[in-house]
Amino acid sequence: MKATVRVMLKNGVLDPQGEAVRHALGAMGFDGVNGVRQGKIIELDLADGATEAEVKDMCEKLLANTVIESYAIEIA
């Protein structure tokens, strides 16, 4: 079983990496980019029988800093 976790900074949290990417795109001539938010994708290869609740627990304890980040889980 595979799980994909998408982690992003919460709205209102400054994203210096995203701002650096936005600035670099502007310097390269891509003037239509008004904002960039950068996050991470984590793919988990899980044993059969693993549950979404277990993945949520992983996110809460290690994969996401829930003070400043939100996450979304997709099980396939």
Secondary structure, 3 states (H helix, E strand, C coil): CEEEEEEEECCCCCCHHHHHHHHHHHHCCCCCCCCCCCEEEEEEECCCCCCHHHHHHHHHHHHCCCCCEEEEEEEC
